[in-house]
Amino acid sequence: MRLTGVELRQIAVPLVAPFRTSFGTQHAREIVLVRAVTDDGEGWGECGAMAAPLYSSEYTKAVADVLRDYLIPALAEVAQLDPWRVAPALEPVKGHRMAKAALETAVLDAWLRAHGISFATWLGATRERVAAGVSVGIMDSIPRLLDAVGGYLAEGYVRIKLKIEPGWDIEPVRAVRERFGDEVLLQVDANTAYRVADAHHLARLDPFGLLLIEQPLDEEDIRGHAKLAEIVRTPICLDESIVSARSAADAIALGACSVVNIKPSRVGGYLEARRVHDVCVAHGVPVWCGGMLETGLGRAANVALAALPGFTLPGDTSASDRYYATDITEPFVLADGHLDVPREPGLGREPIPERLESVTVTKEWITVRS
Ligand code: NPG
């Protein structure tokens, strides 16, 4: 397969409701989409980076820059392209995992479509459908939170994740438990908002029987998480800290986590995500699939990944309408608390041209060879 060129497209899709986390509030999702065009057909990749560098150091403008100026030129050097040759070709560029992931996914989608293989089959998925959890943002008041959680449970979501931060942690969890009972699968996500000195405060979450507490401390504070794990009984799950299979192996060996959130974007793509999965399975560490408010494109790939055997906890694999009134692809729909794994070649979803145009902010074409 030979790469002919790449289209970079910035889109902005309104959210059905603002989404507040400890690092900020999103009203719309700004996304870089990558379309890789080859002599054997084309493929799409969605970049997880946000408009601002608040979740990680990457952000949409930088993603477009590094793709245009460094990553696409590096990939252009590869004469015979296949999905395994992408990461080695991009390796000289430090970091920028989300940008690399988007480019690799676009090549992978093109290659799988050309070979008539679905993402799920290629990854080694063992399920036809995956359990859907939902992430619930920080709210203005407890009654509003209870309304939101009640709505999601009524829709059939099988697991609730509450975003927390100092000042919005113990009471919201208590209120959700009191209203909806101990049977609800419940977890919390701090997005690095605490310090190790908060350990005894976080231990006050222990009586609520949470599945896990996600990324309480700074992404680089692996030792702090290990210390926290000695004080807090609720399992510690890492998200931001896990950027590769190696960092997953280190965090597990150091006792910093007993559960891992896998976001393919964060670790540089689906090949590395699969390796993170394998490392965790080898250590008996459960994994689940995180989300970054993906459109149907990124969601399709995540749902395929979440169908691997080590994904034993429900993921942030919500239906499209959790975030978007109108998705840019055919939407993912909740059925009995689950999403069906696409089985068509490649991602199994592609943008609907009119919808894509209606949310496009900029697009540029980078010719690789004519
Ligand atoms: O369902 O796609 C989803 C979003 C789940 O809470 C979610 N994502 O920290 O995990 C997170 C959070 C996030 C939101 C991360 C925005 C990055 C940006």
Residues whose N, C-alpha, C, O or C-beta is under 5 A from the ligand:
A	BS01	NPG	Y55 S135 N191 G290 G291 M292 L293 E294 D316 S318
